[in-house]
Amino acid sequence: MPLPKRRHSKSRGAKRRTHWKLNVPTLVECSHCHQPKLPHRICPNCGYYNGKEEITPKET
């Protein structure tokens, strides 16, 4: 197993980690109830997808 001969600087490690970040999920408005939902998925609030009721949401 190879080992580094010299220590890498903090800035060198930080440059490598600049792209380690979270992305904000894309949300779209449900065409039926106008609540935010993930695109191409059934709305968890009303159960509609593509203008049709696919599931009946649970009453809480």
N, CA, C, O and CB atoms as a CASP TS submission, in Angstrom:
PFRMAT TS
TARGET T0000
AUTHOR 0000-0000-0000
METHOD Language model
MODEL 1
PARENT N/A
ATOM      1  N   MET     1       0.849  -1.179   0.000  1.00  0.00           N
ATOM      2  CA  MET     1       0.000   0.000   0.000  1.00  0.00           C
ATOM      3  C   MET     1       0.894   1.242   0.000  1.00  0.00           C
ATOM      4  O   MET     1       1.680   1.427   0.929  1.00  0.00           O
ATOM      5  CB  MET     1      -0.965  -0.001   1.228  1.00  0.00           C
ATOM      6  N   PRO     2       0.792   2.077  -1.002  1.00  0.00           N
ATOM      7  CA  PRO     2       1.653   3.266  -1.057  1.00  0.00           C
ATOM      8  C   PRO     2       1.235   4.314  -0.024  1.00  0.00           C
ATOM      9  O   PRO     2       0.052   4.486   0.269  1.00  0.00           O
ATOM     10  CB  PRO     2       1.618   3.880  -2.461  1.00  0.00           C
ATOM     11  N   LEU     3       2.224   4.999   0.509  1.00  0.00           N
ATOM     12  CA  LEU     3       2.000   6.066   1.470  1.00  0.00           C
ATOM     13  C   LEU     3       2.549   7.367   0.903  1.00  0.00           C
ATOM     14  O   LEU     3       3.533   7.344   0.163  1.00  0.00           O
ATOM     15  CB  LEU     3       2.656   5.735   2.833  1.00  0.00           C
ATOM     16  N   PRO     4       1.933   8.509   1.237  1.00  0.00           N
ATOM     17  CA  PRO     4       2.457   9.778   0.731  1.00  0.00           C
ATOM     18  C   PRO     4       3.798  10.126   1.383  1.00  0.00           C
ATOM     19  O   PRO     4       3.988   9.937   2.584  1.00  0.00           O
ATOM     20  CB  PRO     4       1.446  10.905   0.977  1.00  0.00           C
ATOM     21  N   LYS     5       4.714  10.634   0.574  1.00  0.00           N
ATOM     22  CA  LYS     5       6.020  11.028   1.102  1.00  0.00           C
ATOM     23  C   LYS     5       5.954  12.333   1.871  1.00  0.00           C
ATOM     24  O   LYS     5       6.628  12.508   2.886  1.00  0.00           O
ATOM     25  CB  LYS     5       7.022  11.153  -0.022  1.00  0.00           C
ATOM     26  N   ARG     6       5.121  13.257   1.370  1.00  0.00           N
ATOM     27  CA  ARG     6       4.986  14.557   2.009  1.00  0.00           C
ATOM     28  C   ARG     6       3.512  14.808   2.329  1.00  0.00           C
ATOM     29  O   ARG     6       2.612  14.260   1.693  1.00  0.00           O
ATOM     30  CB  ARG     6       5.557  15.684   1.104  1.00  0.00           C
ATOM     31  N   ARG     7       3.302  15.643   3.322  1.00  0.00           N
ATOM     32  CA  ARG     7       1.946  15.989   3.734  1.00  0.00           C
ATOM     33  C   ARG     7       1.329  16.937   2.705  1.00  0.00           C
ATOM     34  O   ARG     7       1.993  17.850   2.214  1.00  0.00           O
ATOM     35  CB  ARG     7       1.945  16.633   5.150  1.00  0.00           C
ATOM     36  N   HIS     8       0.044  16.710   2.383  1.00  0.00           N
ATOM     37  CA  HIS     8      -0.669  17.630   1.500  1.00  0.00           C
ATOM     38  C   HIS     8      -1.151  18.819   2.326  1.00  0.00           C
ATOM     39  O   HIS     8      -1.550  18.651   3.479  1.00  0.00           O
ATOM     40  CB  HIS     8      -1.868  16.918   0.787  1.00  0.00           C
ATOM     41  N   SER     9      -1.116  20.007   1.751  1.00  0.00           N
ATOM     42  CA  SER     9      -1.549  21.205   2.460  1.00  0.00           C
ATOM     43  C   SER     9      -3.070  21.217   2.637  1.00  0.00           C
ATOM     44  O   SER     9      -3.797  20.498   1.951  1.00  0.00           O
ATOM     45  CB  SER     9      -1.091  22.463   1.707  1.00  0.00           C
ATOM     46  N   LYS    10      -3.529  22.048   3.573  1.00  0.00           N
ATOM     47  CA  LYS    10      -4.963  22.180   3.815  1.00  0.00           C
ATOM     48  C   LYS    10      -5.671  22.748   2.596  1.00  0.00           C
ATOM     49  O   LYS    10      -6.790  22.345   2.280  1.00  0.00           O
ATOM     50  CB  LYS    10      -5.222  23.066   5.033  1.00  0.00           C
ATOM     51  N   SER    11      -5.027  23.677   1.914  1.00  0.00           N
ATOM     52  CA  SER    11      -5.663  24.282   0.742  1.00  0.00           C
ATOM     53  C   SER    11      -5.804  23.275  -0.396  1.00  0.00           C
ATOM     54  O   SER    11      -6.765  23.338  -1.163  1.00  0.00           O
ATOM     55  CB  SER    11      -4.859  25.496   0.268  1.00  0.00           C
ATOM     56  N   ARG    12      -4.866  22.361  -0.508  1.00  0.00           N
ATOM     57  CA  ARG    12      -4.946  21.347  -1.559  1.00  0.00           C
ATOM     58  C   ARG    12      -6.139  20.404  -1.316  1.00  0.00           C
ATOM     59  O   ARG    12      -6.856  20.037  -2.247  1.00  0.00           O
ATOM     60  CB  ARG    12      -3.625  20.539  -1.628  1.00  0.00           C
ATOM     61  N   GLY    13      -6.330  20.024  -0.052  1.00  0.00           N
ATOM     62  CA  GLY    13      -7.488  19.192   0.280  1.00  0.00           C
ATOM     63  C   GLY    13      -8.792  19.954   0.098  1.00  0.00           C
ATOM     64  O   GLY    13      -9.790  19.387  -0.348  1.00  0.00           O
ATOM     65  N   ALA    14      -8.786  21.246   0.444  1.00  0.00           N
ATOM     66  CA  ALA    14      -9.988  22.067   0.305  1.00  0.00           C
ATOM     67  C   ALA    14     -10.353  22.239  -1.168  1.00  0.00           C
ATOM     68  O   ALA    14     -11.535  22.257  -1.513  1.00  0.00           O
ATOM     69  CB  ALA    14      -9.782  23.442   0.968  1.00  0.00           C
ATOM     70  N   LYS    15      -9.345  22.368  -2.042  1.00  0.00           N
ATOM     71  CA  LYS    15      -9.615  22.487  -3.483  1.00  0.00           C
ATOM     72  C   LYS    15     -10.285  21.232  -4.016  1.00  0.00           C
ATOM     73  O   LYS    15     -11.150  21.302  -4.889  1.00  0.00           O
ATOM     74  CB  LYS    15      -8.316  22.754  -4.258  1.00  0.00           C
ATOM     75  N   ARG    16      -9.887  20.100  -3.493  1.00  0.00           N
ATOM     76  CA  ARG    16     -10.467  18.844  -3.946  1.00  0.00           C
ATOM     77  C   ARG    16     -11.919  18.719  -3.483  1.00  0.00           C
ATOM     78  O   ARG    16     -12.744  18.116  -4.168  1.00  0.00           O
ATOM     79  CB  ARG    16      -9.640  17.658  -3.433  1.00  0.00           C
ATOM     80  N   ARG    17     -12.226  19.293  -2.315  1.00  0.00           N
ATOM     81  CA  ARG    17     -13.561  19.153  -1.741  1.00  0.00           C
ATOM     82  C   ARG    17     -14.523  20.272  -2.120  1.00  0.00           C
ATOM     83  O   ARG    17     -15.614  20.339  -1.555  1.00  0.00           O
ATOM     84  CB  ARG    17     -13.456  19.084  -0.262  1.00  0.00           C
ATOM     85  N   THR    18     -14.167  21.150  -3.049  1.00  0.00           N
ATOM     86  CA  THR    18     -15.040  22.274  -3.386  1.00  0.00           C
ATOM     87  C   THR    18     -16.356  21.823  -3.983  1.00  0.00           C
ATOM     88  O   THR    18     -17.337  22.563  -3.905  1.00  0.00           O
ATOM     89  CB  THR    18     -14.345  23.203  -4.346  1.00  0.00           C
ATOM     90  N   HIS    19     -16.421  20.651  -4.571  1.00  0.00           N
ATOM     91  CA  HIS    19     -17.642  20.190  -5.220  1.00  0.00           C
ATOM     92  C   HIS    19     -18.461  19.268  -4.319  1.00  0.00           C
ATOM     93  O   HIS    19     -19.461  18.711  -4.773  1.00  0.00           O
ATOM     94  CB  HIS    19     -17.303  19.475  -6.510  1.00  0.00           C
ATOM     95  N   TRP    20     -18.070  19.091  -3.060  1.00  0.00           N
ATOM     96  CA  TRP    20     -18.823  18.268  -2.110  1.00  0.00           C
ATOM     97  C   TRP    20     -19.916  19.130  -1.495  1.00  0.00           C
ATOM     98  O   TRP    20     -19.757  19.617  -0.376  1.00  0.00           O
ATOM     99  CB  TRP    20     -17.888  17.668  -1.001  1.00  0.00           C
ATOM    100  N   LYS    21     -21.002  19.324  -2.194  1.00  0.00           N
ATOM    101  CA  LYS    21     -22.072  20.142  -1.647  1.00  0.00           C
ATOM    102  C   LYS    21     -23.419  19.525  -1.987  1.00  0.00           C
ATOM    103  O   LYS    21     -23.546  18.760  -2.943  1.00  0.00           O
ATOM    104  CB  LYS    21     -21.985  21.581  -2.179  1.00  0.00           C
ATOM    105  N   LEU    22     -24.405  19.865  -1.202  1.00  0.00           N
ATOM    106  CA  LEU    22     -25.756  19.360  -1.411  1.00  0.00           C
ATOM    107  C   LEU    22     -26.467  20.211  -2.454  1.00  0.00           C
ATOM    108  O   LEU    22     -26.240  21.418  -2.542  1.00  0.00           O
ATOM    109  CB  LEU    22     -26.548  19.348  -0.086  1.00  0.00           C
ATOM    110  N   ASN    23     -27.323  19.577  -3.238  1.00  0.00           N
ATOM    111  CA  ASN    23     -28.143  20.295  -4.200  1.00  0.00           C
ATOM    112  C   ASN    23     -29.551  20.429  -3.651  1.00  0.00           C
ATOM    113  O   ASN    23     -30.071  19.506  -3.024  1.00  0.00           O
ATOM    114  CB  ASN    23     -28.152  19.579  -5.567  1.00  0.00           C
ATOM    115  N   VAL    24     -30.165  21.571  -3.886  1.00  0.00           N
ATOM    116  CA  VAL    24     -31.541  21.793  -3.470  1.00  0.00           C
ATOM    117  C   VAL    24     -32.431  21.010  -4.430  1.00  0.00           C
ATOM    118  O   VAL    24     -32.274  21.144  -5.644  1.00  0.00           O
ATOM    119  CB  VAL    24     -31.907  23.326  -3.458  1.00  0.00           C
ATOM    120  N   PRO    25     -33.375  20.184  -3.920  1.00  0.00           N
ATOM    121  CA  PRO    25     -34.218  19.418  -4.840  1.00  0.00           C
ATOM    122  C   PRO    25     -35.134  20.334  -5.638  1.00  0.00           C
ATOM    123  O   PRO    25     -35.642  21.327  -5.117  1.00  0.00           O
ATOM    124  CB  PRO    25     -35.050  18.388  -4.072  1.00  0.00           C
ATOM    125  N   THR    26     -35.340  19.994  -6.908  1.00  0.00           N
ATOM    126  CA  THR    26     -36.224  20.756  -7.773  1.00  0.00           C
ATOM    127  C   THR    26     -37.669  20.439  -7.405  1.00  0.00           C
ATOM    128  O   THR    26     -38.058  19.274  -7.332  1.00  0.00           O
ATOM    129  CB  THR    26     -35.947  20.441  -9.268  1.00  0.00           C
ATOM    130  N   LEU    27     -38.451  21.472  -7.178  1.00  0.00           N
ATOM    131  CA  LEU    27     -39.855  21.303  -6.838  1.00  0.00           C
ATOM    132  C   LEU    27     -40.711  21.969  -7.911  1.00  0.00           C
ATOM    133  O   LEU    27     -40.347  23.015  -8.449  1.00  0.00           O
ATOM    134  CB  LEU    27     -40.164  21.894  -5.435  1.00  0.00           C
ATOM    135  N   VAL    28     -41.848  21.354  -8.215  1.00  0.00           N
ATOM    136  CA  VAL    28     -42.809  21.930  -9.142  1.00  0.00           C
ATOM    137  C   VAL    28     -44.152  22.010  -8.424  1.00  0.00           C
ATOM    138  O   VAL    28     -44.358  21.365  -7.396  1.00  0.00           O
ATOM    139  CB  VAL    28     -42.914  21.087 -10.463  1.00  0.00           C
ATOM    140  N   GLU    29     -45.057  22.805  -8.975  1.00  0.00           N
ATOM    141  CA  GLU    29     -46.368  22.981  -8.364  1.00  0.00           C
ATOM    142  C   GLU    29     -47.319  21.910  -8.895  1.00  0.00           C
ATOM    143  O   GLU    29     -47.387  21.675 -10.101  1.00  0.00           O
ATOM    144  CB  GLU    29     -46.925  24.405  -8.645  1.00  0.00           C
ATOM    145  N   CYS    30     -48.045  21.269  -7.997  1.00  0.00           N
ATOM    146  CA  CYS    30     -49.050  20.286  -8.395  1.00  0.00           C
ATOM    147  C   CYS    30     -50.157  21.005  -9.156  1.00  0.00           C
ATOM    148  O   CYS    30     -50.640  22.049  -8.717  1.00  0.00           O
ATOM    149  CB  CYS    30     -49.624  19.528  -7.154  1.00  0.00           C
ATOM    150  N   SER    31     -50.558  20.447 -10.300  1.00  0.00           N
ATOM    151  CA  SER    31     -51.578  21.092 -11.125  1.00  0.00           C
ATOM    152  C   SER    31     -52.971  20.983 -10.507  1.00  0.00           C
ATOM    153  O   SER    31     -53.884  21.707 -10.902  1.00  0.00           O
ATOM    154  CB  SER    31     -51.584  20.481 -12.517  1.00  0.00           C
ATOM    155  N   HIS    32     -53.136  20.079  -9.540  1.00  0.00           N
ATOM    156  CA  HIS    32     -54.454  19.877  -8.942  1.00  0.00           C
ATOM    157  C   HIS    32     -54.623  20.661  -7.641  1.00  0.00           C
ATOM    158  O   HIS    32     -55.605  21.385  -7.478  1.00  0.00           O
ATOM    159  CB  HIS    32     -54.685  18.399  -8.683  1.00  0.00           C
ATOM    160  N   CYS    33     -53.671  20.522  -6.716  1.00  0.00           N
ATOM    161  CA  CYS    33     -53.819  21.180  -5.401  1.00  0.00           C
ATOM    162  C   CYS    33     -52.832  22.334  -5.200  1.00  0.00           C
ATOM    163  O   CYS    33     -52.895  23.026  -4.184  1.00  0.00           O
ATOM    164  CB  CYS    33     -53.630  20.155  -4.284  1.00  0.00           C
ATOM    165  N   HIS    34     -51.924  22.550  -6.153  1.00  0.00           N
ATOM    166  CA  HIS    34     -50.964  23.662  -6.142  1.00  0.00           C
ATOM    167  C   HIS    34     -49.981  23.607  -4.980  1.00  0.00           C
ATOM    168  O   HIS    34     -49.470  24.643  -4.553  1.00  0.00           O
ATOM    169  CB  HIS    34     -51.703  24.967  -6.096  1.00  0.00           C
ATOM    170  N   GLN    35     -49.711  22.408  -4.462  1.00  0.00           N
ATOM    171  CA  GLN    35     -48.697  22.217  -3.427  1.00  0.00           C
ATOM    172  C   GLN    35     -47.375  21.844  -4.099  1.00  0.00           C
ATOM    173  O   GLN    35     -47.394  21.261  -5.183  1.00  0.00           O
ATOM    174  CB  GLN    35     -49.136  21.115  -2.403  1.00  0.00           C
ATOM    175  N   PRO    36     -46.228  22.162  -3.491  1.00  0.00           N
ATOM    176  CA  PRO    36     -44.957  21.758  -4.098  1.00  0.00           C
ATOM    177  C   PRO    36     -44.760  20.245  -4.036  1.00  0.00           C
ATOM    178  O   PRO    36     -45.088  19.608  -3.034  1.00  0.00           O
ATOM    179  CB  PRO    36     -43.791  22.462  -3.402  1.00  0.00           C
ATOM    180  N   LYS    37     -44.221  19.674  -5.120  1.00  0.00           N
ATOM    181  CA  LYS    37     -43.964  18.239  -5.189  1.00  0.00           C
ATOM    182  C   LYS    37     -42.759  18.013  -6.081  1.00  0.00           C
ATOM    183  O   LYS    37     -42.353  18.907  -6.823  1.00  0.00           O
ATOM    184  CB  LYS    37     -45.206  17.462  -5.721  1.00  0.00           C
ATOM    185  N   LEU    38     -42.188  16.825  -6.012  1.00  0.00           N
ATOM    186  CA  LEU    38     -41.080  16.472  -6.886  1.00  0.00           C
ATOM    187  C   LEU    38     -41.614  16.204  -8.289  1.00  0.00           C
ATOM    188  O   LEU    38     -42.702  15.646  -8.431  1.00  0.00           O
ATOM    189  CB  LEU    38     -40.313  15.239  -6.341  1.00  0.00           C
ATOM    190  N   PRO    39     -40.871  16.590  -9.333  1.00  0.00           N
ATOM    191  CA  PRO    39     -41.376  16.379 -10.689  1.00  0.00           C
ATOM    192  C   PRO    39     -41.454  14.897 -11.046  1.00  0.00           C
ATOM    193  O   PRO    39     -40.654  14.093 -10.567  1.00  0.00           O
ATOM    194  CB  PRO    39     -40.493  17.104 -11.693  1.00  0.00           C
ATOM    195  N   HIS    40     -42.415  14.544 -11.882  1.00  0.00           N
ATOM    196  CA  HIS    40     -42.633  13.184 -12.386  1.00  0.00           C
ATOM    197  C   HIS    40     -42.956  12.202 -11.268  1.00  0.00           C
ATOM    198  O   HIS    40     -42.583  11.030 -11.340  1.00  0.00           O
ATOM    199  CB  HIS    40     -41.407  12.706 -13.146  1.00  0.00           C
ATOM    200  N   ARG    41     -43.649  12.677 -10.234  1.00  0.00           N
ATOM    201  CA  ARG    41     -44.060  11.820  -9.139  1.00  0.00           C
ATOM    202  C   ARG    41     -45.488  12.160  -8.738  1.00  0.00           C
ATOM    203  O   ARG    41     -45.962  13.273  -8.968  1.00  0.00           O
ATOM    204  CB  ARG    41     -43.105  11.964  -7.938  1.00  0.00           C
ATOM    205  N   ILE    42     -46.163  11.194  -8.141  1.00  0.00           N
ATOM    206  CA  ILE    42     -47.518  11.425  -7.648  1.00  0.00           C
ATOM    207  C   ILE    42     -47.455  12.429  -6.503  1.00  0.00           C
ATOM    208  O   ILE    42     -46.554  12.375  -5.665  1.00  0.00           O
ATOM    209  CB  ILE    42     -48.188  10.091  -7.186  1.00  0.00           C
ATOM    210  N   CYS    43     -48.409  13.336  -6.476  1.00  0.00           N
ATOM    211  CA  CYS    43     -48.458  14.347  -5.419  1.00  0.00           C
ATOM    212  C   CYS    43     -48.786  13.665  -4.095  1.00  0.00           C
ATOM    213  O   CYS    43     -49.804  12.977  -4.005  1.00  0.00           O
ATOM    214  CB  CYS    43     -49.511  15.455  -5.748  1.00  0.00           C
ATOM    215  N   PRO    44     -47.954  13.833  -3.063  1.00  0.00           N
ATOM    216  CA  PRO    44     -48.243  13.192  -1.776  1.00  0.00           C
ATOM    217  C   PRO    44     -49.426  13.835  -1.054  1.00  0.00           C
ATOM    218  O   PRO    44     -49.992  13.231  -0.143  1.00  0.00           O
ATOM    219  CB  PRO    44     -47.015  13.246  -0.886  1.00  0.00           C
ATOM    220  N   ASN    45     -49.806  15.050  -1.447  1.00  0.00           N
ATOM    221  CA  ASN    45     -50.891  15.751  -0.778  1.00  0.00           C
ATOM    222  C   ASN    45     -52.265  15.310  -1.292  1.00  0.00           C
ATOM    223  O   ASN    45     -53.163  15.029  -0.498  1.00  0.00           O
ATOM    224  CB  ASN    45     -50.727  17.248  -0.961  1.00  0.00           C
ATOM    225  N   CYS    46     -52.433  15.247  -2.637  1.00  0.00           N
ATOM    226  CA  CYS    46     -53.755  14.937  -3.193  1.00  0.00           C
ATOM    227  C   CYS    46     -53.798  13.607  -3.938  1.00  0.00           C
ATOM    228  O   CYS    46     -54.887  13.094  -4.194  1.00  0.00           O
ATOM    229  CB  CYS    46     -54.185  16.038  -4.123  1.00  0.00           C
ATOM    230  N   GLY    47     -52.641  13.028  -4.295  1.00  0.00           N
ATOM    231  CA  GLY    47     -52.618  11.736  -4.966  1.00  0.00           C
ATOM    232  C   GLY    47     -52.796  11.800  -6.465  1.00  0.00           C
ATOM    233  O   GLY    47     -52.963  10.760  -7.103  1.00  0.00           O
ATOM    234  N   TYR    48     -52.767  12.979  -7.046  1.00  0.00           N
ATOM    235  CA  TYR    48     -52.963  13.124  -8.489  1.00  0.00           C
ATOM    236  C   TYR    48     -51.628  13.105  -9.229  1.00  0.00           C
ATOM    237  O   TYR    48     -50.604  13.549  -8.709  1.00  0.00           O
ATOM    238  CB  TYR    48     -53.717  14.424  -8.799  1.00  0.00           C
ATOM    239  N   TYR    49     -51.665  12.579 -10.457  1.00  0.00           N
ATOM    240  CA  TYR    49     -50.514  12.629 -11.365  1.00  0.00           C
ATOM    241  C   TYR    49     -51.055  12.701 -12.780  1.00  0.00           C
ATOM    242  O   TYR    49     -51.884  11.879 -13.172  1.00  0.00           O
ATOM    243  CB  TYR    49     -49.565  11.384 -11.180  1.00  0.00           C
ATOM    244  N   ASN    50     -50.598  13.669 -13.542  1.00  0.00           N
ATOM    245  CA  ASN    50     -50.974  13.835 -14.944  1.00  0.00           C
ATOM    246  C   ASN    50     -52.491  14.004 -15.095  1.00  0.00           C
ATOM    247  O   ASN    50     -53.079  13.494 -16.049  1.00  0.00           O
ATOM    248  CB  ASN    50     -50.491  12.633 -15.768  1.00  0.00           C
ATOM    249  N   GLY    51     -53.122  14.714 -14.162  1.00  0.00           N
ATOM    250  CA  GLY    51     -54.543  15.000 -14.240  1.00  0.00           C
ATOM    251  C   GLY    51     -55.464  13.886 -13.786  1.00  0.00           C
ATOM    252  O   GLY    51     -56.683  14.039 -13.864  1.00  0.00           O
ATOM    253  N   LYS    52     -54.927  12.772 -13.316  1.00  0.00           N
ATOM    254  CA  LYS    52     -55.749  11.639 -12.863  1.00  0.00           C
ATOM    255  C   LYS    52     -55.401  11.283 -11.426  1.00  0.00           C
ATOM    256  O   LYS    52     -54.249  11.409 -11.011  1.00  0.00           O
ATOM    257  CB  LYS    52     -55.549  10.409 -13.783  1.00  0.00           C
ATOM    258  N   GLU    53     -56.394  10.840 -10.670  1.00  0.00           N
ATOM    259  CA  GLU    53     -56.132  10.423  -9.297  1.00  0.00           C
ATOM    260  C   GLU    53     -55.556   9.016  -9.344  1.00  0.00           C
ATOM    261  O   GLU    53     -56.252   8.078  -9.730  1.00  0.00           O
ATOM    262  CB  GLU    53     -57.431  10.479  -8.418  1.00  0.00           C
ATOM    263  N   GLU    54     -54.306   8.857  -8.959  1.00  0.00           N
ATOM    264  CA  GLU    54     -53.605   7.585  -9.004  1.00  0.00           C
ATOM    265  C   GLU    54     -53.742   6.825  -7.684  1.00  0.00           C
ATOM    266  O   GLU    54     -53.905   5.605  -7.676  1.00  0.00           O
ATOM    267  CB  GLU    54     -52.134   7.809  -9.332  1.00  0.00           C
ATOM    268  N   ILE    55     -53.676   7.551  -6.575  1.00  0.00           N
ATOM    269  CA  ILE    55     -53.809   6.936  -5.253  1.00  0.00           C
ATOM    270  C   ILE    55     -54.732   7.810  -4.421  1.00  0.00           C
ATOM    271  O   ILE    55     -54.906   8.994  -4.708  1.00  0.00           O
ATOM    272  CB  ILE    55     -52.415   6.761  -4.553  1.00  0.00           C
ATOM    273  N   THR    56     -55.317   7.225  -3.399  1.00  0.00           N
ATOM    274  CA  THR    56     -56.091   8.000  -2.438  1.00  0.00           C
ATOM    275  C   THR    56     -55.192   8.266  -1.240  1.00  0.00           C
ATOM    276  O   THR    56     -54.786   7.327  -0.556  1.00  0.00           O
ATOM    277  CB  THR    56     -57.408   7.253  -2.013  1.00  0.00           C
ATOM    278  N   PRO    57     -54.872   9.539  -0.972  1.00  0.00           N
ATOM    279  CA  PRO    57     -53.979   9.823   0.162  1.00  0.00           C
ATOM    280  C   PRO    57     -54.618   9.460   1.495  1.00  0.00           C
ATOM    281  O   PRO    57     -55.840   9.494   1.640  1.00  0.00           O
ATOM    282  CB  PRO    57     -53.588  11.297   0.168  1.00  0.00           C
ATOM    283  N   LYS    58     -53.787   9.116   2.456  1.00  0.00           N
ATOM    284  CA  LYS    58     -54.262   8.753   3.798  1.00  0.00           C
ATOM    285  C   LYS    58     -54.753  10.006   4.513  1.00  0.00           C
ATOM    286  O   LYS    58     -54.139  11.068   4.413  1.00  0.00           O
ATOM    287  CB  LYS    58     -53.134   8.055   4.625  1.00  0.00           C
ATOM    288  N   GLU    59     -55.845   9.878   5.222  1.00  0.00           N
ATOM    289  CA  GLU    59     -56.365  10.978   6.041  1.00  0.00           C
ATOM    290  C   GLU    59     -55.643  10.978   7.371  1.00  0.00           C
ATOM    291  O   GLU    59     -55.593   9.950   8.048  1.00  0.00           O
ATOM    292  CB  GLU    59     -57.904  10.855   6.248  1.00  0.00           C
ATOM    293  N   THR    60     -55.081  12.118   7.760  1.00  0.00           N
ATOM    294  CA  THR    60     -54.385  12.200   9.050  1.00  0.00           C
ATOM    295  C   THR    60     -55.043  13.188   9.962  1.00  0.00           C
ATOM    296  O   THR    60     -54.589  13.385  11.090  1.00  0.00           O
ATOM    297  CB  THR    60     -52.935  12.577   8.858  1.00  0.00           C
TER
END
